[in-house]
Amino acid sequence: MFQNNQNYVAIAPLIPQRLMYKIAIECHNLENKRWGIGRHLSKILEEISKKSELAKEFKFYLYFKGFVPDDPYLNNPIFVKKVLKLPFLRPSYNIFFHVLLPLACLRDKINATFFPGFMLPLFFLGKSLVVLTNDVYYEYKFGTHPWKYRISYLLFSNWAAKRATKITTFTESAKKEISQLFKIPPERIMVNYLGIDQPNKPITYNLKLRTYLLYVGQALPRRRAKETIQAFEILADKFPDLKLILVGQDKYNPPILKSLIQETNKRLGGQRVMHYDYIDKDEDLKFLIAGAKLFIYLSTSEAMGLPPLEALALGTPPLVKNNDLNKEIYEGSAFFVQDETDPQQIASAIERALNNRQKMEEVILNSPRITSKFNWEKHTEKLIQIFKELCSIR
């Protein structure tokens, strides 16, 4: 017996041990209202928390700027949560992002760091995976964000394009475009489709009961909330029982939606257009989406654009821009607008959709085939594989 134990002790060190990877994730967007990046992060971390087998290989260091949110999934011991801020000073994004986060990665001996917010810190030295999209290029080039944000995007998204170890984006169309815009060799860019929430019960499509059009998303100028309202006014008399609901913070500079909606409603003689900055509960938002007659999302530039895809999963046909991205995603199972800057074209497209009940029902019935490609579990599994590849680079 003793001899067997000796043999075991001699042989055991020769058995290869599984590596423990330390992955850092920049998480300050979880501290805000969760559009875009914040929602993406939340879904990834929730999926990671469900996969108990990952704890054998990974520790995820989550770096926050001001506070740690109270999401239950963050209590999973696979996550090491840290708030990076200087004592006695108000949290500063620039200090957090460019100074404290790179220092924390060195201190914690991180193997690789994930930056979901389109930028790479100036002083970061380790292995990095950065999300880049065509959207961020158009925001700093033509957007209406304050100049300090546009300059940050200009400097540090291009820094990411030049210096990040790996780049990831969400669709083949986005990969092609960011390769051209940021002058990145295509082989450096990996495509990883985002996921969407799949409905818990079969969708219904009683279109007679639906009485409103819906717009959901941060109301950046490139997403054409103004033109959507103008288009609705053009056709409002033809559909007297129809309303338009918009959900999303007014991102015009200066804000315009409140006054535009007041003026439009005055001309239409009633509360035909309504606007909400934010709907806090996911279930309330899903209920609103599932009850809409048509979901309008006419963005000039998107890397993917989740809201109309999520609407389709809930049984609401989307109206989107006619471009390569939306052809890739919807394969014809949507309604399209050629020129999203022209309210008359938008109005005509809405009218065609509302008058084509057969096409609407076909789009809804075909939705599972389209939406099944976009799954948060698949997205997270591919992201984990990218982390492993990143850590293996010498």
C-alpha positions as CSV (number, residue, x, y, z in Angstrom):
1,M,0.0,0.0,0.0
2,F,2.8,2.4,1.0
3,Q,4.7,1.5,-2.2
4,N,1.6,2.4,-4.3
5,N,1.3,5.7,-2.7
6,Q,5.0,6.5,-3.4
7,N,4.4,5.7,-7.1
8,Y,1.4,7.9,-7.2
9,V,3.3,10.9,-5.7
10,A,6.1,10.4,-8.2
11,I,3.8,10.3,-11.2
12,A,1.2,12.9,-10.3
13,P,3.3,16.0,-11.1
14,L,3.6,14.7,-14.7
15,I,-0.2,14.9,-15.2
16,P,-0.9,18.2,-17.0
17,Q,-3.0,20.6,-14.8
18,R,-5.8,22.6,-16.3
19,L,-5.0,26.3,-16.5
20,M,-7.0,28.9,-14.6
21,Y,-7.6,31.8,-16.8
22,K,-8.2,35.3,-15.3
23,I,-10.4,37.3,-17.6
24,A,-11.1,41.0,-16.8
25,I,-14.2,42.7,-18.2
26,E,-14.8,46.5,-18.2
27,C,-18.3,46.8,-16.6
28,H,-19.1,50.4,-16.0
29,N,-22.0,50.3,-18.5
30,L,-23.8,48.0,-16.1
31,E,-24.1,50.9,-13.7
32,N,-26.4,52.9,-16.1
33,K,-29.7,52.3,-17.8
34,R,-29.1,49.3,-19.9
35,W,-29.3,50.1,-23.5
36,G,-26.8,48.7,-26.0
37,I,-23.5,47.9,-24.3
38,G,-25.0,47.5,-20.8
39,R,-27.6,45.0,-22.0
40,H,-25.0,43.1,-24.0
41,L,-22.8,42.8,-20.9
42,S,-25.7,41.8,-18.6
43,K,-26.7,39.0,-20.9
44,I,-23.1,37.6,-21.2
45,L,-22.6,37.7,-17.4
46,E,-25.9,36.0,-16.8
47,E,-25.0,33.2,-19.2
48,I,-21.6,32.8,-17.6
49,S,-23.2,32.5,-14.2
50,K,-25.3,29.6,-15.5
51,K,-22.3,27.5,-16.6
52,S,-20.9,25.9,-13.4
53,E,-18.2,24.0,-15.4
54,L,-16.5,27.3,-16.3
55,A,-15.4,27.7,-12.6
56,K,-12.8,25.0,-13.2
57,E,-11.0,27.1,-15.8
58,F,-12.0,30.8,-15.3
59,K,-12.2,33.6,-12.9
60,F,-13.8,36.8,-14.2
61,Y,-12.7,40.1,-12.8
62,L,-15.4,42.6,-13.2
63,Y,-14.2,46.2,-12.9
64,F,-16.7,49.0,-12.1
65,K,-16.4,52.7,-11.9
66,G,-18.8,53.8,-9.2
67,F,-20.6,50.8,-7.7
68,V,-21.5,47.1,-8.1
69,P,-25.1,46.6,-9.3
70,D,-27.4,44.3,-7.4
71,D,-28.1,41.8,-10.1
72,P,-28.5,38.3,-8.5
73,Y,-26.2,36.6,-11.1
74,L,-23.3,38.7,-10.0
75,N,-23.2,36.8,-6.6
76,N,-21.8,33.8,-8.4
77,P,-18.3,33.1,-7.0
78,I,-16.9,32.9,-10.5
79,F,-17.0,36.7,-10.5
80,V,-14.5,38.9,-8.6
81,K,-16.1,42.3,-8.4
82,K,-14.0,45.5,-7.9
83,V,-14.8,49.2,-7.9
84,L,-11.9,51.2,-9.2
85,K,-11.9,54.7,-7.9
86,L,-9.6,57.0,-5.9
87,P,-10.5,57.8,-2.3
88,F,-12.2,61.1,-1.5
89,L,-12.7,61.8,-5.2
90,R,-15.8,61.7,-7.3
91,P,-15.6,58.7,-9.8
92,S,-14.1,59.8,-13.1
93,Y,-14.5,57.8,-16.3
94,N,-11.2,58.9,-17.8
95,I,-9.2,58.0,-14.6
96,F,-11.1,54.8,-14.3
97,F,-10.7,53.7,-17.9
98,H,-7.3,54.9,-18.8
99,V,-5.4,54.7,-15.5
100,L,-7.0,52.6,-12.8
101,L,-8.3,49.8,-15.0
102,P,-4.9,49.1,-16.7
103,L,-3.2,49.2,-13.3
104,A,-5.8,46.8,-11.9
105,C,-5.1,44.3,-14.7
106,L,-1.4,44.4,-13.9
107,R,-2.0,44.0,-10.2
108,D,-4.5,41.1,-10.6
109,K,-2.2,39.4,-13.1
110,I,-5.0,39.2,-15.7
111,N,-4.5,37.0,-18.7
112,A,-6.8,38.9,-21.1
113,T,-9.3,41.8,-20.9
114,F,-12.6,42.3,-22.6
115,F,-13.6,45.9,-23.6
116,P,-17.2,45.9,-24.9
117,G,-17.4,49.7,-25.3
118,F,-15.5,50.2,-28.6
119,M,-12.4,51.7,-27.1
120,L,-9.0,50.6,-25.7
121,P,-7.4,52.5,-22.8
122,L,-4.3,54.6,-23.7
123,F,-2.1,52.9,-21.1
124,F,-3.3,49.3,-21.5
125,L,-0.4,46.8,-21.9
126,G,-2.0,43.3,-21.8
127,K,-3.9,41.1,-24.2
128,S,-7.2,42.6,-25.2
129,L,-10.4,41.8,-27.0
130,V,-12.3,44.9,-28.1
131,V,-15.8,45.2,-29.7
132,L,-15.8,47.5,-32.7
133,T,-18.8,48.5,-34.8
134,N,-19.4,50.7,-37.7
135,D,-21.8,52.7,-35.5
136,V,-19.0,54.2,-33.4
137,Y,-17.3,55.5,-36.5
138,Y,-20.4,57.3,-37.7
139,E,-21.1,58.6,-34.2
140,Y,-17.7,60.4,-33.9
141,K,-17.7,61.4,-37.6
142,F,-21.3,62.6,-38.0
143,G,-23.1,62.2,-34.6
144,T,-24.5,64.8,-32.2
145,H,-22.9,63.6,-29.0
146,P,-21.0,66.3,-27.1
147,W,-17.5,66.9,-28.5
148,K,-15.7,65.3,-25.5
149,Y,-17.4,62.0,-26.3
150,R,-16.9,62.2,-30.0
151,I,-13.2,63.0,-29.5
152,S,-12.9,60.0,-27.1
153,Y,-14.4,57.7,-29.7
154,L,-12.2,59.1,-32.5
155,L,-9.0,58.6,-30.5
156,F,-9.6,55.4,-28.7
157,S,-11.7,53.4,-31.1
158,N,-8.9,53.9,-33.7
159,W,-6.4,53.1,-30.9
160,A,-8.3,49.8,-30.4
161,A,-8.3,49.2,-34.2
162,K,-4.5,49.6,-34.2
163,R,-3.4,48.0,-30.9
164,A,-6.1,45.5,-29.7
165,T,-4.9,41.9,-29.7
166,K,-8.3,40.8,-31.2
167,I,-11.3,42.6,-32.6
168,T,-14.9,41.3,-32.5
169,T,-18.1,42.5,-34.1
170,F,-21.6,41.2,-34.5
171,T,-22.3,40.5,-38.2
172,E,-20.5,39.8,-41.5
173,S,-21.8,43.1,-42.8
174,A,-20.3,45.0,-39.9
175,K,-17.0,43.1,-40.3
176,K,-16.8,44.2,-43.9
177,E,-17.6,47.8,-43.1
178,I,-15.3,48.2,-40.1
179,S,-12.5,46.6,-42.0
180,Q,-12.8,49.4,-44.5
181,L,-13.5,52.2,-42.1
182,F,-10.8,51.4,-39.6
183,K,-8.3,49.8,-42.1
184,I,-8.2,46.5,-40.2
185,P,-7.2,43.3,-42.0
186,P,-10.4,41.1,-42.1
187,E,-8.6,38.2,-40.5
188,R,-8.2,40.2,-37.3
189,I,-11.9,40.6,-36.9
190,M,-14.2,37.8,-35.5
191,V,-17.9,37.8,-36.0
192,N,-20.1,36.7,-33.1
193,Y,-23.9,37.2,-33.5
194,L,-25.6,38.7,-30.5
195,G,-28.4,36.9,-28.9
196,I,-32.0,37.9,-28.3
197,D,-34.6,36.9,-25.7
198,Q,-36.7,34.1,-27.0
199,P,-40.4,34.2,-26.0
200,N,-41.5,31.8,-23.3
201,K,-44.8,31.0,-25.0
202,P,-46.0,30.7,-28.6
203,I,-46.6,34.0,-30.3
204,T,-50.0,35.2,-31.4
205,Y,-50.7,37.4,-34.4
206,N,-54.2,38.8,-34.1
207,L,-53.4,41.9,-36.0
208,K,-56.9,43.3,-35.7
209,L,-56.3,44.0,-32.0
210,R,-53.1,45.9,-32.5
211,T,-53.6,49.7,-32.5
212,Y,-50.2,51.3,-32.4
213,L,-46.8,51.5,-34.2
214,L,-43.8,51.2,-32.0
215,Y,-40.2,52.7,-31.9
216,V,-37.8,51.4,-29.3
217,G,-34.1,52.4,-28.9
218,Q,-32.0,55.4,-27.8
219,A,-33.2,58.2,-30.1
220,L,-29.9,59.0,-31.8
221,P,-30.4,61.1,-34.9
222,R,-29.2,58.2,-37.1
223,R,-32.1,56.1,-35.8
224,R,-34.6,58.6,-37.4
225,A,-37.1,59.2,-34.6
226,K,-37.9,62.6,-36.0
227,E,-38.5,61.3,-39.5
228,T,-40.7,58.5,-38.0
229,I,-42.9,61.1,-36.3
230,Q,-43.1,63.1,-39.5
231,A,-44.0,60.0,-41.5
232,F,-46.7,59.1,-39.0
233,E,-48.3,62.6,-39.4
234,I,-48.4,62.1,-43.2
235,L,-50.5,59.0,-43.0
236,A,-52.4,59.6,-39.7
237,D,-55.6,60.7,-41.4
238,K,-55.7,57.4,-43.4
239,F,-55.5,55.4,-40.1
240,P,-57.5,57.4,-37.6
241,D,-57.4,54.7,-34.9
242,L,-53.6,54.2,-35.1
243,K,-51.1,55.7,-32.6
244,L,-47.3,55.9,-32.5
245,I,-45.4,55.1,-29.3
246,L,-41.7,55.9,-28.9
247,V,-39.5,54.5,-26.1
248,G,-36.0,55.8,-25.8
249,Q,-34.0,58.8,-24.5
250,D,-33.9,61.8,-26.7
251,K,-30.3,61.9,-27.9
252,Y,-30.7,64.9,-30.3
253,N,-28.5,67.9,-29.5
254,P,-30.4,69.9,-28.5
255,P,-33.3,67.6,-27.6
256,I,-36.3,67.9,-30.0
257,L,-38.7,65.1,-29.5
258,K,-40.9,66.7,-26.7
259,S,-41.7,69.8,-28.7
260,L,-42.0,67.9,-32.0
261,I,-44.5,65.5,-30.4
262,Q,-46.5,68.4,-28.9
263,E,-46.7,70.2,-32.2
264,T,-47.6,67.0,-34.1
265,N,-50.4,66.1,-31.6
266,K,-51.8,69.6,-31.8
267,R,-52.0,69.4,-35.6
268,L,-53.6,65.9,-35.4
269,G,-56.1,67.0,-32.8
270,G,-55.3,64.5,-30.1
271,Q,-52.7,62.3,-28.3
272,R,-51.7,60.3,-31.3
273,V,-48.0,60.2,-30.5
274,M,-46.6,59.3,-27.1
275,H,-43.0,59.1,-25.8
276,Y,-41.4,57.4,-22.8
277,D,-37.7,57.9,-21.9
278,Y,-37.3,54.4,-20.5
279,I,-39.3,51.3,-19.4
280,D,-37.6,49.8,-16.5
281,K,-39.1,46.3,-16.4
282,D,-38.3,43.9,-19.2
283,E,-41.7,42.3,-19.0
284,D,-43.5,45.6,-19.4
285,L,-41.4,46.4,-22.5
286,K,-42.0,42.9,-24.0
287,F,-45.7,43.3,-23.5
288,L,-45.6,46.6,-25.3
289,I,-43.6,45.2,-28.2
290,A,-45.8,42.1,-28.5
291,G,-48.9,44.3,-28.9
292,A,-47.6,46.6,-31.6
293,K,-48.8,46.4,-35.2
294,L,-45.4,47.3,-36.7
295,F,-42.0,47.9,-35.1
296,I,-40.1,50.8,-36.7
297,Y,-36.3,50.9,-36.5
298,L,-34.8,52.9,-39.4
299,S,-31.1,53.3,-38.5
300,T,-28.6,54.7,-41.0
301,S,-25.8,52.6,-39.3
302,E,-25.9,49.6,-37.1
303,A,-23.6,46.7,-36.5
304,M,-26.6,44.5,-35.8
305,G,-29.6,46.3,-34.2
306,L,-31.3,44.1,-31.6
307,P,-34.6,45.9,-31.0
308,P,-36.3,44.9,-34.3
309,L,-35.0,41.4,-34.1
310,E,-36.4,41.0,-30.6
311,A,-39.7,42.5,-31.8
312,L,-39.8,39.8,-34.5
313,A,-39.2,37.1,-31.9
314,L,-42.3,38.5,-30.0
315,G,-44.5,38.4,-33.1
316,T,-44.2,42.0,-34.3
317,P,-43.1,42.6,-37.9
318,P,-40.2,45.0,-38.2
319,L,-39.7,47.9,-40.6
320,V,-36.0,48.4,-41.2
321,K,-33.6,50.1,-43.7
322,N,-33.0,48.2,-46.9
323,N,-29.2,47.4,-46.7
324,D,-26.8,44.5,-46.6
325,L,-27.0,44.2,-42.8
326,N,-30.8,43.7,-42.7
327,K,-30.7,41.4,-45.8
328,E,-28.2,39.3,-43.9
329,I,-30.3,39.2,-40.7
330,Y,-33.9,39.0,-42.0
331,E,-33.6,37.2,-45.3
332,G,-36.7,39.0,-46.5
333,S,-38.8,38.4,-43.4
334,A,-39.3,42.1,-42.7
335,F,-40.6,45.3,-44.3
336,F,-38.0,47.7,-45.8
337,V,-37.4,51.4,-46.5
338,Q,-34.9,52.5,-49.1
339,D,-34.2,56.0,-47.9
340,E,-34.7,56.3,-44.1
341,T,-34.1,60.1,-44.3
342,D,-37.3,60.7,-46.3
343,P,-40.5,60.8,-44.2
344,Q,-42.6,60.4,-47.4
345,Q,-40.8,57.1,-48.2
346,I,-41.2,56.0,-44.6
347,A,-44.9,56.8,-44.6
348,S,-45.4,54.9,-47.9
349,A,-43.6,51.8,-46.5
350,I,-45.7,51.9,-43.3
351,E,-48.9,52.1,-45.4
352,R,-47.8,49.2,-47.6
353,A,-47.1,47.1,-44.6
354,L,-50.4,48.0,-42.9
355,N,-52.3,47.1,-46.0
356,N,-50.6,43.8,-46.6
357,R,-52.0,41.6,-44.0
358,Q,-50.9,38.4,-45.8
359,K,-47.2,39.5,-45.8
360,M,-47.5,40.5,-42.1
361,E,-48.7,37.1,-41.1
362,E,-46.0,35.4,-43.3
363,V,-43.3,37.5,-41.5
364,I,-44.7,36.5,-38.1
365,L,-45.0,32.8,-38.9
366,N,-41.5,32.7,-40.4
367,S,-40.0,34.5,-37.3
368,P,-38.7,31.4,-35.5
369,R,-36.5,30.4,-38.5
370,I,-34.9,33.9,-38.4
371,T,-34.6,34.5,-34.7
372,S,-33.3,31.0,-33.8
373,K,-29.9,32.0,-35.2
374,F,-29.5,34.6,-32.4
375,N,-29.0,33.0,-29.1
376,W,-27.2,34.4,-25.9
377,E,-25.9,31.0,-25.0
378,K,-24.3,30.5,-28.4
379,H,-22.9,34.0,-28.3
380,T,-21.4,33.5,-24.8
381,E,-19.9,30.1,-25.8
382,K,-18.1,31.6,-28.8
383,L,-16.9,34.5,-26.6
384,I,-15.4,32.0,-24.1
385,Q,-13.6,30.2,-27.0
386,I,-12.2,33.6,-28.1
387,F,-11.0,34.2,-24.5
388,K,-9.2,30.8,-24.6
389,E,-7.5,31.6,-27.9
390,L,-6.5,35.0,-26.7
391,C,-4.9,33.6,-23.6
392,S,-2.9,31.1,-25.6
393,I,-1.3,33.8,-27.7
394,R,2.4,34.4,-26.7
